[in-house]
Amino acid sequence: MRIKLILALLVLPVCALAQKNFNIQGRIINDKGEAVEYVQVGIPKLNIGIVSTVDGQFKITVPGDTLEFHHVSYQAARVPVTGDADDLVIVLHELELPPVVLIAGETKEKYLVRPGKNILGNKGSISIVLSTREFKGGELGSVARTKKKFKIKDIEFTVRDNSIPDCVASINIYRIEDKNESFVNVLNKPIYFNVPVSKTPQKLVVHPSETVMLEPGKYFIAFQIVGCNKEALESYLAKPEKDRLINEMKMTTAIYLKSSYLRENALGKMQHIPINIGIAVKGLEYQ
């Protein structure tokens, strides 16, 4: 996946590794032998990462180091890489989720964060382009702050157009802690949703399946594409690069001027950027 800006190009650097690389592929399952979908796979300190498929399959090229596997609902797993592997099986163990605590008291409906200012109008856009078989897990979103307890009801944003068939996306919510800006996922379950193919703008409203209660603090609400129609992607990538039409596998949003972060790939480093895709979060603020 490649994220770029039209008229304001955002260049994603490529990490050049001098040491020998190894090809690792396999599948990720849980204690019951069931596939675990959309797992973040990579080496965080080297800014290398991808997202596994819906059936838990993954393929990645990495140097000799420790490969990590992260999913919101499971304990993280780590495996040392010492050579090539073509049938690695990773078993993730479920987390014991804390019980939902309902808070009594008066509440007020409000927006925790709004999109910000739409800049450049229709002349500029943020485009997410699928250009590889492996989903890199890039994330882009909005920063939110709350001084009181806040229960999230809806997460909204507008897609200008989408030509990615069977597109599956996710919303991740991270609490930003301490001066070093550690990003800690606050969800117990992933928020997955489909983005329909459309040539016209469509407003997406995402409802978390779990109760998401934010304590006072700073948060990052991140959007990520994790899957699409395999046959359509394979057909697109089988064409010579010069014959590929960028509009065949692309999602576009407007550019909004507001502080945000960009993660180039799964488990990679978060980078400050001055723009976002216009995410808004609505819910209940506890008085």
Backbone as CSV, one residue per row, in Angstrom:
resi,resn,N_x,N_y,N_z,CA_x,CA_y,CA_z,C_x,C_y,C_z
1,MET,0.834,-1.183,0.000,0.000,0.000,0.000,0.869,1.234,0.000
2,ARG,0.487,2.242,-0.790,1.237,3.473,-0.838,0.290,4.629,-0.551
3,ILE,0.681,5.491,0.390,-0.116,6.662,0.707,0.578,7.867,0.119
4,LYS,-0.116,8.653,-0.693,0.513,9.832,-1.264,-0.464,10.984,-1.335
5,LEU,0.070,12.165,-1.454,-0.744,13.349,-1.561,-0.658,13.884,-2.966
6,ILE,-1.812,14.240,-3.543,-1.837,14.878,-4.839,-1.610,16.372,-4.609
7,LEU,-0.658,16.952,-5.284,-0.220,18.340,-5.179,0.673,18.578,-3.969
8,ALA,0.568,17.745,-2.966,1.463,17.873,-1.815,1.969,16.472,-1.526
9,LEU,3.019,16.071,-2.198,3.462,14.685,-2.184,4.110,14.320,-0.863
10,LEU,3.666,13.227,-0.288,4.245,12.714,0.935,5.100,11.513,0.563
11,VAL,6.408,11.627,0.712,7.321,10.581,0.287,7.616,9.672,1.457
12,LEU,7.409,8.396,1.262,7.694,7.425,2.301,9.087,6.838,2.087
13,PRO,10.008,7.025,3.030,11.373,6.535,2.839,11.439,5.018,2.873
14,VAL,12.384,4.474,2.165,12.614,3.041,2.138,13.853,2.738,2.966
15,CYS,13.714,1.825,3.889,14.824,1.483,4.768,15.745,0.493,4.062
16,ALA,16.988,0.886,3.876,17.961,0.030,3.197,18.731,-0.765,4.239
17,LEU,18.641,-2.050,4.155,19.300,-2.909,5.136,20.522,-3.570,4.516
18,ALA,21.654,-3.427,5.202,22.904,-3.954,4.666,23.041,-5.452,4.944
19,GLN,22.443,-5.930,6.026,22.620,-7.330,6.379,21.737,-8.246,5.527
20,LYS,22.031,-9.546,5.613,21.310,-10.515,4.807,19.848,-10.610,5.223
21,ASN,18.967,-10.717,4.223,17.538,-10.855,4.488,17.080,-12.296,4.320
22,PHE,16.017,-12.648,5.038,15.451,-13.987,4.963,13.963,-13.884,4.603
23,ASN,13.496,-14.859,3.843,12.086,-14.902,3.448,11.322,-15.784,4.429
24,ILE,10.355,-15.188,5.092,9.563,-15.895,6.108,8.102,-15.882,5.692
25,GLN,7.487,-17.051,5.661,6.052,-17.107,5.402,5.427,-18.200,6.258
26,GLY,4.147,-18.053,6.514,3.468,-19.035,7.349,2.048,-18.607,7.639
27,ARG,1.543,-19.099,8.759,0.157,-18.792,9.126,0.065,-18.570,10.627
28,ILE,-0.978,-17.837,11.016,-1.166,-17.461,12.414,-2.501,-18.006,12.883
29,ILE,-2.470,-18.750,13.976,-3.694,-19.374,14.506,-3.806,-19.072,16.002
30,ASN,-4.981,-19.382,16.557,-5.152,-19.244,18.004,-5.086,-20.605,18.672
31,ASP,-5.395,-20.649,19.972,-5.310,-21.910,20.731,-6.242,-22.995,20.204
32,LYS,-7.313,-22.576,19.517,-8.287,-23.534,18.988,-7.931,-24.000,17.579
33,GLY,-6.826,-23.489,17.046,-6.433,-23.852,15.691,-7.105,-23.024,14.621
34,GLU,-7.816,-21.962,15.025,-8.514,-21.102,14.080,-7.585,-19.984,13.590
35,ALA,-7.749,-19.607,12.346,-6.932,-18.534,11.792,-7.224,-17.224,12.514
36,VAL,-6.180,-16.442,12.752,-6.329,-15.104,13.339,-6.150,-14.088,12.220
37,GLU,-7.131,-13.245,12.033,-7.140,-12.320,10.901,-6.366,-11.035,11.188
38,TYR,-5.768,-10.480,10.145,-5.189,-9.132,10.150,-4.254,-8.878,11.343
39,VAL,-3.235,-9.707,11.463,-2.234,-9.560,12.528,-1.114,-8.642,12.041
40,GLN,-0.631,-7.765,12.910,0.496,-6.897,12.591,1.780,-7.727,12.752
41,VAL,2.549,-7.856,11.683,3.751,-8.699,11.682,4.949,-7.846,11.288
42,GLY,6.025,-7.867,12.080,7.184,-7.084,11.678,8.240,-6.963,12.757
43,ILE,9.189,-6.055,12.510,10.264,-5.752,13.446,10.191,-4.253,13.726
44,PRO,9.584,-3.853,14.840,9.341,-2.431,15.106,10.583,-1.552,15.041
45,LYS,11.689,-1.983,15.641,12.872,-1.123,15.701,13.489,-0.871,14.333
46,LEU,13.179,-1.737,13.348,13.700,-1.565,11.992,12.663,-0.955,11.053
47,ASN,11.494,-0.620,11.597,10.426,-0.013,10.803,9.993,-0.914,9.648
48,ILE,9.940,-2.229,9.917,9.506,-3.216,8.931,8.215,-3.843,9.429
49,GLY,7.188,-3.901,8.565,5.961,-4.525,9.010,4.945,-4.702,7.900
50,ILE,4.071,-5.684,8.074,2.962,-5.952,7.158,1.749,-6.367,7.985
51,VAL,0.621,-6.577,7.307,-0.579,-7.103,7.951,-0.897,-8.446,7.309
52,SER,-1.160,-9.464,8.130,-1.504,-10.782,7.593,-2.871,-10.741,6.943
53,THR,-3.211,-11.802,6.205,-4.500,-11.860,5.505,-5.619,-12.247,6.468
54,VAL,-6.838,-12.242,5.967,-7.992,-12.594,6.781,-7.922,-14.042,7.250
55,ASP,-7.218,-14.898,6.510,-7.069,-16.303,6.926,-5.732,-16.572,7.611
56,GLY,-5.089,-15.510,8.112,-3.890,-15.672,8.931,-2.601,-15.932,8.189
57,GLN,-2.602,-15.846,6.861,-1.387,-16.089,6.084,-0.517,-14.832,6.060
58,PHE,0.802,-15.023,6.080,1.699,-13.876,5.986,2.968,-14.269,5.239
59,LYS,3.602,-13.269,4.633,4.860,-13.438,3.928,5.643,-12.152,4.070
60,ILE,6.873,-12.252,4.557,7.660,-11.052,4.827,9.145,-11.353,4.656
61,THR,9.898,-10.362,4.230,11.350,-10.484,4.091,12.006,-9.601,5.145
62,VAL,12.819,-10.222,6.010,13.423,-9.500,7.138,14.856,-9.978,7.369
63,PRO,15.668,-9.163,8.042,17.022,-9.608,8.414,16.954,-10.507,9.647
64,GLY,18.083,-11.062,10.019,18.130,-11.885,11.216,17.883,-11.036,12.445
65,ASP,16.745,-11.212,13.077,16.352,-10.406,14.239,15.169,-11.110,14.895
66,THR,14.386,-10.392,15.653,13.208,-10.975,16.291,11.945,-10.464,15.613
67,LEU,11.168,-11.376,15.046,9.931,-11.045,14.352,8.791,-11.028,15.373
68,GLU,7.995,-9.947,15.347,6.923,-9.798,16.319,5.547,-9.910,15.658
69,PHE,4.579,-10.400,16.437,3.208,-10.592,15.970,2.265,-9.937,16.981
70,HIS,1.480,-8.940,16.520,0.612,-8.195,17.419,-0.829,-8.171,16.904
71,HIS,-1.757,-8.395,17.811,-3.188,-8.299,17.514,-3.867,-7.811,18.781
72,VAL,-4.848,-6.944,18.621,-5.513,-6.325,19.764,-6.040,-7.356,20.765
73,SER,-6.591,-8.465,20.277,-7.274,-9.426,21.152,-6.373,-10.545,21.666
74,TYR,-5.086,-10.509,21.310,-4.190,-11.616,21.683,-2.884,-11.104,22.288
75,GLN,-2.232,-11.984,23.046,-0.916,-11.661,23.564,0.085,-11.618,22.408
76,ALA,1.026,-10.703,22.480,2.033,-10.590,21.427,2.924,-11.834,21.431
77,ALA,3.409,-12.208,20.243,4.334,-13.343,20.108,5.609,-12.845,19.439
78,ARG,6.727,-13.467,19.767,8.019,-13.088,19.206,8.785,-14.343,18.801
79,VAL,9.376,-14.310,17.606,10.097,-15.464,17.078,11.435,-14.989,16.505
80,PRO,12.561,-15.593,16.925,13.853,-15.205,16.353,13.962,-15.674,14.900
81,VAL,14.539,-14.841,14.048,14.736,-15.182,12.638,16.198,-15.546,12.426
82,THR,16.445,-16.797,12.044,17.817,-17.262,11.823,18.026,-17.787,10.402
83,GLY,16.965,-17.858,9.620,17.060,-18.357,8.254,15.706,-18.310,7.573
84,ASP,15.646,-18.780,6.329,14.383,-18.812,5.603,13.409,-19.796,6.253
85,ALA,12.128,-19.516,6.117,11.088,-20.429,6.613,9.871,-20.292,5.713
86,ASP,9.332,-21.437,5.251,8.197,-21.364,4.321,6.910,-21.945,4.877
87,ASP,6.916,-22.411,6.139,5.686,-22.947,6.729,5.711,-22.741,8.239
88,LEU,5.968,-21.506,8.649,6.025,-21.177,10.067,4.611,-21.060,10.620
89,VAL,4.359,-21.719,11.732,3.045,-21.650,12.375,3.187,-20.885,13.692
90,ILE,2.452,-19.790,13.810,2.481,-18.963,15.014,1.155,-19.131,15.746
91,VAL,1.228,-19.481,17.026,0.022,-19.633,17.846,-0.078,-18.438,18.785
92,LEU,-1.176,-17.685,18.671,-1.419,-16.547,19.548,-2.408,-16.947,20.647
93,HIS,-2.139,-16.486,21.855,-2.981,-16.815,22.999,-3.874,-15.620,23.333
94,GLU,-5.162,-15.897,23.531,-6.126,-14.826,23.773,-5.831,-14.087,25.073
95,LEU,-6.098,-12.786,25.045,-5.984,-11.981,26.247,-7.225,-12.166,27.102
96,GLU,-7.054,-12.055,28.408,-8.208,-12.035,29.292,-8.710,-10.610,29.329
97,LEU,-9.841,-10.376,28.685,-10.350,-9.025,28.561,-10.993,-8.569,29.869
98,PRO,-10.707,-7.336,30.302,-11.321,-6.831,31.542,-12.809,-6.624,31.348
99,PRO,-13.588,-6.793,32.420,-15.040,-6.592,32.296,-15.360,-5.139,31.972
100,VAL,-16.476,-4.943,31.271,-16.908,-3.593,30.935,-17.455,-2.926,32.188
101,VAL,-16.951,-1.739,32.497,-17.405,-1.000,33.672,-18.311,0.133,33.211
102,LEU,-19.560,0.094,33.641,-20.508,1.142,33.282,-20.432,2.260,34.308
103,ILE,-20.340,3.483,33.837,-20.190,4.629,34.715,-21.505,5.379,34.807
104,ALA,-21.942,5.661,36.038,-23.159,6.433,36.232,-22.817,7.920,36.242
105,GLY,-23.787,8.739,35.939,-23.573,10.181,35.969,-24.143,10.862,34.749
106,GLU,-24.172,12.168,34.802,-24.702,12.945,33.697,-23.726,12.942,32.520
107,THR,-24.292,12.914,31.320,-23.466,12.929,30.115,-23.961,14.004,29.159
108,LYS,-23.092,14.396,28.263,-23.440,15.384,27.244,-22.915,14.913,25.903
109,GLU,-23.794,14.880,24.894,-23.353,14.494,23.563,-22.457,15.580,22.975
110,LYS,-21.350,15.180,22.392,-20.455,16.153,21.780,-19.484,15.452,20.840
111,TYR,-18.807,16.230,20.033,-17.731,15.715,19.200,-16.431,15.801,19.985
112,LEU,-15.738,14.686,20.074,-14.420,14.686,20.711,-13.402,15.354,19.790
113,VAL,-13.543,15.100,18.501,-12.659,15.726,17.508,-13.444,15.896,16.215
114,ARG,-13.177,17.007,15.529,-13.786,17.264,14.228,-12.700,17.212,13.159
115,PRO,-13.094,17.153,11.885,-12.110,16.947,10.817,-10.997,17.983,10.721
116,GLY,-11.298,19.244,11.012,-10.311,20.284,10.767,-10.670,21.024,9.489
117,LYS,-9.750,21.810,8.986,-10.021,22.622,7.801,-9.640,21.877,6.536
118,ASN,-10.608,21.763,5.629,-10.363,21.125,4.331,-9.554,22.087,3.454
119,ILE,-8.317,21.697,3.126,-7.454,22.578,2.337,-7.385,22.106,0.889
120,LEU,-7.177,23.009,-0.010,-7.024,22.760,-1.441,-8.322,22.346,-2.133
121,GLY,-9.392,22.138,-1.369,-10.664,21.767,-1.980,-10.547,20.498,-2.801
122,ASN,-11.084,20.531,-4.028,-11.023,19.362,-4.906,-9.700,19.250,-5.660
123,LYS,-8.807,20.216,-5.450,-7.531,20.220,-6.173,-6.471,19.367,-5.491
124,GLY,-6.711,18.968,-4.272,-5.736,18.149,-3.551,-6.407,16.997,-2.842
125,SER,-5.698,15.923,-2.650,-6.283,14.758,-1.992,-5.198,13.870,-1.416
126,ILE,-5.615,13.022,-0.507,-4.757,11.956,0.009,-5.204,10.676,-0.667
127,SER,-4.279,9.998,-1.333,-4.610,8.757,-2.032,-3.887,7.581,-1.389
128,ILE,-4.627,6.514,-1.145,-4.057,5.265,-0.655,-4.106,4.284,-1.819
129,VAL,-2.926,3.884,-2.303,-2.823,3.057,-3.502,-2.260,1.688,-3.136
130,LEU,-2.920,0.621,-3.595,-2.397,-0.730,-3.376,-1.388,-1.044,-4.473
131,SER,-0.147,-1.288,-4.081,0.910,-1.514,-5.062,1.712,-2.783,-4.799
132,THR,1.386,-3.530,-3.727,2.072,-4.789,-3.413,1.051,-5.817,-2.950
133,ARG,1.454,-7.085,-2.968,0.567,-8.163,-2.519,0.410,-8.156,-1.003
134,GLU,1.426,-7.697,-0.300,1.371,-7.644,1.158,0.884,-6.265,1.585
135,PHE,-0.079,-6.245,2.479,-0.552,-4.975,3.008,0.453,-4.469,4.041
136,LYS,0.964,-3.278,3.822,2.009,-2.741,4.688,1.474,-2.245,6.027
137,GLY,0.165,-2.049,6.109,-0.397,-1.644,7.399,-0.174,-0.189,7.742
138,GLY,-0.056,0.688,6.733,0.108,2.112,6.995,-1.118,2.678,7.697
139,GLU,-0.901,3.594,8.637,-1.995,4.199,9.392,-1.925,5.718,9.317
140,LEU,-3.087,6.336,9.191,-3.189,7.782,9.148,-4.517,8.154,9.784
141,GLY,-4.522,9.199,10.615,-5.772,9.516,11.296,-5.795,10.894,11.897
142,SER,-6.383,11.010,13.086,-6.546,12.298,13.749,-6.162,12.184,15.218
143,VAL,-5.734,13.307,15.776,-5.392,13.384,17.196,-6.585,13.944,17.962
144,ALA,-6.888,13.348,19.101,-8.002,13.801,19.934,-7.531,13.955,21.373
145,ARG,-8.101,14.939,22.081,-7.798,15.158,23.494,-9.099,15.276,24.275
146,THR,-9.113,14.694,25.449,-10.282,14.831,26.305,-9.850,15.129,27.734
147,LYS,-10.559,16.045,28.387,-10.266,16.399,29.777,-11.164,15.641,30.742
148,LYS,-12.189,14.969,30.178,-13.111,14.198,30.999,-13.275,12.808,30.390
149,LYS,-13.877,11.898,31.158,-14.157,10.570,30.611,-15.070,10.712,29.393
150,PHE,-14.787,9.921,28.354,-15.541,10.061,27.103,-15.841,8.687,26.534
151,LYS,-17.121,8.450,26.214,-17.546,7.186,25.609,-17.761,7.402,24.114
152,ILE,-17.036,6.662,23.295,-17.143,6.811,21.845,-18.373,6.081,21.319
153,LYS,-19.179,6.789,20.511,-20.352,6.185,19.877,-20.133,5.985,18.381
154,ASP,-19.670,7.028,17.701,-19.495,6.978,16.248,-18.144,7.550,15.846
155,ILE,-17.561,6.934,14.815,-16.345,7.462,14.184,-16.708,7.710,12.725
156,GLU,-16.531,8.938,12.268,-17.013,9.326,10.946,-15.882,9.904,10.095
157,PHE,-15.936,9.638,8.809,-15.087,10.345,7.851,-15.637,10.092,6.451
158,THR,-15.188,10.895,5.506,-15.711,10.821,4.140,-14.633,10.334,3.181
159,VAL,-14.991,9.352,2.373,-14.124,8.861,1.299,-14.581,9.526,0.008
160,ARG,-13.660,10.189,-0.688,-14.033,10.898,-1.919,-14.356,9.921,-3.041
161,ASP,-13.548,8.867,-3.179,-13.832,7.798,-4.135,-13.047,6.559,-3.734
162,ASN,-13.507,5.397,-4.179,-12.820,4.142,-3.855,-13.003,3.143,-4.989
163,SER,-11.894,2.612,-5.501,-11.960,1.608,-6.564,-11.383,0.273,-6.114
164,ILE,-11.163,0.100,-4.804,-10.613,-1.146,-4.262,-11.767,-2.093,-3.952
165,PRO,-11.928,-3.191,-4.708,-13.070,-4.092,-4.473,-12.942,-4.866,-3.160
166,ASP,-14.077,-5.060,-2.488,-14.126,-5.786,-1.212,-13.131,-5.214,-0.208
167,CYS,-13.040,-3.908,-0.168,-12.068,-3.242,0.703,-12.463,-3.383,2.173
168,VAL,-11.516,-3.880,2.975,-11.717,-3.998,4.419,-10.756,-3.032,5.104
169,ALA,-11.287,-2.214,5.990,-10.466,-1.244,6.715,-10.654,-1.450,8.214
170,SER,-9.805,-0.811,8.986,-9.938,-0.893,10.438,-9.667,0.473,11.048
171,ILE,-10.219,0.663,12.226,-9.923,1.834,13.037,-9.205,1.346,14.291
172,ASN,-8.052,1.925,14.565,-7.322,1.650,15.796,-7.327,2.908,16.661
173,ILE,-7.388,2.742,17.970,-7.373,3.879,18.889,-6.209,3.690,19.859
174,TYR,-5.292,4.645,19.836,-4.103,4.576,20.683,-4.103,5.702,21.704
175,ARG,-3.762,5.397,22.922,-3.508,6.427,23.932,-2.046,6.836,23.798
176,ILE,-1.794,8.124,23.723,-0.423,8.633,23.587,0.072,8.992,24.974
177,GLU,1.088,8.266,25.433,1.569,8.425,26.801,2.976,9.009,26.856
178,ASP,3.261,9.738,27.914,4.538,10.336,28.282,5.156,11.205,27.187
179,LYS,6.269,11.837,27.508,6.926,12.758,26.585,7.534,12.045,25.379
180,ASN,7.834,10.750,25.540,8.405,9.985,24.429,7.343,9.505,23.454
181,GLU,6.099,9.802,23.738,4.972,9.458,22.887,4.882,7.952,22.609
182,SER,4.658,7.193,23.655,4.376,5.771,23.504,2.918,5.618,23.082
183,PHE,2.669,4.762,22.076,1.317,4.557,21.563,0.792,3.224,22.083
184,VAL,-0.246,3.284,22.914,-0.809,2.092,23.539,-2.239,1.898,23.033
185,ASN,-2.515,0.748,22.405,-3.851,0.478,21.869,-4.839,0.304,23.023
186,VAL,-5.959,1.000,22.958,-6.935,0.945,24.053,-8.102,0.001,23.763
187,LEU,-8.146,-0.579,22.570,-9.266,-1.450,22.213,-9.074,-2.870,22.731
188,ASN,-10.185,-3.549,22.980,-10.156,-4.973,23.307,-10.472,-5.831,22.091
189,LYS,-11.187,-5.243,21.131,-11.551,-5.939,19.901,-11.289,-5.027,18.711
190,PRO,-10.884,-5.582,17.583,-10.656,-4.756,16.394,-11.956,-4.134,15.889
191,ILE,-11.849,-2.957,15.283,-12.989,-2.326,14.629,-12.776,-2.454,13.127
192,TYR,-13.412,-3.463,12.517,-13.303,-3.674,11.078,-14.587,-3.212,10.394
193,PHE,-14.450,-2.736,9.168,-15.629,-2.337,8.397,-15.280,-2.354,6.918
194,ASN,-16.297,-2.393,6.075,-16.107,-2.422,4.626,-16.266,-1.025,4.044
195,VAL,-15.469,-0.738,3.022,-15.577,0.527,2.296,-16.063,0.188,0.886
196,PRO,-17.299,0.503,0.548,-17.846,0.153,-0.774,-17.107,0.856,-1.907
197,VAL,-17.108,0.211,-3.066,-16.577,0.839,-4.278,-17.531,1.958,-4.684
198,SER,-16.983,3.123,-4.974,-17.825,4.257,-5.362,-16.987,5.318,-6.068
199,LYS,-17.569,5.929,-7.081,-16.907,7.024,-7.780,-17.325,8.381,-7.218
200,THR,-18.246,8.360,-6.285,-18.728,9.601,-5.677,-18.457,9.579,-4.173
201,PRO,-18.413,10.736,-3.528,-18.128,10.792,-2.090,-19.139,10.005,-1.262
202,GLN,-18.665,9.350,-0.228,-19.537,8.607,0.678,-19.079,8.829,2.112
203,LYS,-20.018,9.153,2.982,-19.707,9.340,4.393,-19.788,8.005,5.110
204,LEU,-18.738,7.621,5.770,-18.691,6.360,6.505,-18.878,6.634,7.992
205,VAL,-19.758,5.872,8.620,-19.989,5.981,10.058,-19.708,4.618,10.677
206,VAL,-18.702,4.559,11.535,-18.252,3.298,12.135,-18.680,3.261,13.599
207,HIS,-19.357,2.169,13.994,-19.814,2.009,15.380,-18.955,0.926,16.045
208,PRO,-18.206,1.247,17.094,-17.437,0.210,17.802,-18.358,-0.875,18.353
209,SER,-17.940,-2.134,18.237,-18.759,-3.240,18.750,-18.625,-3.379,20.258
210,GLU,-17.596,-2.815,20.831,-17.392,-2.864,22.269,-17.594,-1.467,22.861
211,THR,-17.714,-1.395,24.176,-17.781,-0.101,24.846,-16.379,0.480,24.916
212,VAL,-16.173,1.621,24.266,-14.857,2.258,24.252,-14.926,3.502,25.125
213,MET,-14.319,3.406,26.323,-14.331,4.508,27.278,-12.923,5.085,27.377
214,LEU,-12.788,6.367,27.069,-11.491,7.024,27.116,-11.327,7.781,28.430
215,GLU,-10.194,7.576,29.075,-9.850,8.371,30.244,-9.283,9.709,29.754
216,PRO,-9.248,10.732,30.612,-8.654,11.999,30.198,-7.237,11.798,29.654
217,GLY,-6.952,12.419,28.523,-5.634,12.262,27.919,-5.657,12.553,26.434
218,LYS,-4.580,12.158,25.774,-4.383,12.409,24.350,-4.443,11.082,23.602
219,TYR,-5.131,11.073,22.435,-5.347,9.843,21.688,-5.093,10.046,20.193
220,PHE,-4.795,8.930,19.529,-4.651,8.920,18.077,-5.683,7.959,17.517
221,ILE,-6.593,8.469,16.673,-7.615,7.653,16.016,-7.110,7.364,14.612
222,ALA,-6.760,6.112,14.315,-6.033,5.776,13.088,-6.850,4.904,12.142
223,PHE,-6.763,5.237,10.856,-7.414,4.475,9.781,-6.374,3.623,9.061
224,GLN,-6.766,2.420,8.671,-5.839,1.485,8.038,-6.614,0.563,7.094
225,ILE,-6.061,0.293,5.901,-6.641,-0.714,5.006,-5.940,-2.042,5.278
226,VAL,-6.725,-3.107,5.497,-6.134,-4.392,5.857,-6.433,-5.510,4.856
227,GLY,-7.385,-5.307,3.936,-7.694,-6.395,3.005,-8.519,-5.927,1.826
228,CYS,-8.558,-6.776,0.787,-9.390,-6.507,-0.383,-9.575,-7.815,-1.155
229,ASN,-10.228,-7.745,-2.296,-10.442,-8.919,-3.134,-9.098,-9.414,-3.684
230,LYS,-8.700,-10.644,-3.334,-7.383,-11.171,-3.722,-7.226,-11.291,-5.224
231,GLU,-8.277,-11.808,-5.881,-8.187,-12.016,-7.330,-8.031,-10.689,-8.059
232,ALA,-8.760,-9.672,-7.626,-8.659,-8.362,-8.271,-7.277,-7.756,-8.076
233,LEU,-6.717,-7.907,-6.877,-5.380,-7.366,-6.619,-4.323,-8.110,-7.429
234,GLU,-4.429,-9.444,-7.483,-3.468,-10.233,-8.261,-3.532,-9.865,-9.738
235,SER,-4.741,-9.690,-10.269,-4.910,-9.318,-11.670,-4.282,-7.954,-11.957
236,TYR,-4.459,-7.033,-11.031,-3.895,-5.680,-11.184,-2.368,-5.717,-11.158
237,LEU,-1.787,-6.467,-10.195,-0.335,-6.512,-10.048,0.332,-7.351,-11.136
238,ALA,-0.437,-8.215,-11.811,0.120,-9.030,-12.892,0.416,-8.194,-14.139
239,LYS,-0.183,-7.040,-14.246,0.060,-6.159,-15.397,1.441,-5.511,-15.277
240,PRO,2.099,-5.242,-16.396,3.344,-4.464,-16.334,3.049,-3.128,-15.645
241,GLU,3.996,-2.648,-14.869,3.756,-1.436,-14.081,3.321,-0.257,-14.953
242,LYS,3.870,-0.175,-16.158,3.535,0.943,-17.051,2.088,0.876,-17.543
243,ASP,1.484,-0.314,-17.463,0.107,-0.484,-17.942,-0.937,-0.383,-16.830
244,ARG,-0.483,-0.242,-15.601,-1.425,-0.165,-14.489,-2.038,1.228,-14.403
245,LEU,-3.341,1.263,-14.268,-4.036,2.528,-14.061,-4.186,2.744,-12.561
246,ILE,-3.675,3.861,-12.072,-3.661,4.105,-10.633,-5.064,4.109,-10.045
247,ASN,-6.059,4.467,-10.862,-7.426,4.535,-10.358,-8.058,3.161,-10.147
248,GLU,-7.378,2.088,-10.578,-7.944,0.749,-10.435,-7.903,0.249,-8.996
249,MET,-6.914,0.656,-8.227,-6.740,0.174,-6.856,-6.387,1.352,-5.951
250,LYS,-7.347,2.245,-5.764,-7.046,3.473,-5.043,-8.246,3.947,-4.233
251,MET,-7.951,4.475,-3.060,-8.946,5.164,-2.251,-8.470,6.592,-2.046
252,THR,-9.405,7.548,-2.126,-9.037,8.951,-2.030,-9.898,9.661,-0.994
253,THR,-9.269,10.534,-0.211,-9.987,11.414,0.709,-9.495,12.837,0.493
254,ALA,-10.198,13.790,1.052,-9.737,15.179,1.010,-8.588,15.353,2.009
255,ILE,-7.859,16.462,1.866,-6.777,16.789,2.791,-7.308,17.777,3.826
256,TYR,-7.151,17.444,5.100,-7.572,18.336,6.167,-6.347,18.822,6.933
257,LEU,-6.351,20.099,7.254,-5.221,20.697,7.953,-5.436,20.572,9.450
258,LYS,-4.777,19.611,10.055,-4.877,19.385,11.485,-3.795,18.402,11.895
259,SER,-3.231,18.580,13.070,-2.144,17.731,13.549,-2.536,16.258,13.535
260,SER,-1.617,15.414,13.082,-1.889,13.987,13.014,-0.571,13.215,13.060
261,TYR,-0.681,11.913,12.832,0.483,11.034,12.754,0.342,10.130,11.539
262,LEU,1.468,9.677,11.053,1.510,8.692,9.976,2.413,7.561,10.400
263,ARG,1.930,6.336,10.273,2.773,5.152,10.446,2.891,4.521,9.064
264,GLU,4.113,4.396,8.553,4.323,3.919,7.188,3.923,2.468,7.010
265,ASN,4.170,1.659,8.030,3.803,0.249,7.934,3.524,-0.298,9.324
266,ALA,2.985,-1.499,9.381,2.615,-2.117,10.651,3.800,-2.161,11.607
267,LEU,3.563,-1.777,12.852,4.557,-1.788,13.927,5.689,-0.773,13.714
268,GLY,5.556,0.078,12.688,6.592,1.075,12.422,6.486,2.273,13.351
269,LYS,7.368,3.228,13.154,7.418,4.418,13.989,6.366,5.424,13.554
270,MET,5.718,6.067,14.509,4.762,7.129,14.233,5.521,8.421,13.926
271,GLN,5.067,9.128,12.885,5.685,10.388,12.505,4.652,11.507,12.556
272,HIS,5.057,12.662,13.079,4.182,13.830,13.087,3.963,14.326,11.669
273,ILE,2.724,14.627,11.312,2.422,15.293,10.051,1.329,16.339,10.317
274,PRO,1.243,17.390,9.509,0.292,18.477,9.777,-1.079,18.289,9.137
275,ILE,-1.352,17.118,8.568,-2.610,16.880,7.860,-3.251,15.574,8.310
276,ASN,-4.540,15.391,7.950,-5.188,14.114,8.219,-6.294,13.890,7.192
277,ILE,-7.044,12.801,7.359,-8.086,12.448,6.387,-9.476,12.875,6.843
278,GLY,-9.537,13.694,7.884,-10.829,14.255,8.288,-11.688,13.373,9.157
279,ILE,-11.064,12.626,10.063,-11.843,11.778,10.974,-12.509,12.625,12.059
280,ALA,-13.768,12.309,12.335,-14.501,12.943,13.441,-14.962,11.852,14.404
281,VAL,-14.960,12.172,15.699,-15.381,11.209,16.719,-16.467,11.843,17.569
282,LYS,-17.609,11.131,17.654,-18.759,11.647,18.406,-19.104,10.666,19.525
283,GLY,-19.568,11.215,20.649,-19.930,10.339,21.739,-20.500,11.082,22.924
284,LEU,-20.291,10.521,24.130,-20.835,11.090,25.355,-19.691,11.507,26.275
285,GLU,-19.711,12.753,26.709,-18.742,13.241,27.682,-19.383,13.208,29.056
286,TYR,-18.689,12.610,30.031,-19.217,12.515,31.384,-18.910,13.794,32.157
287,GLN,-19.945,14.348,32.793,-19.812,15.641,33.472,-19.326,15.479,34.911
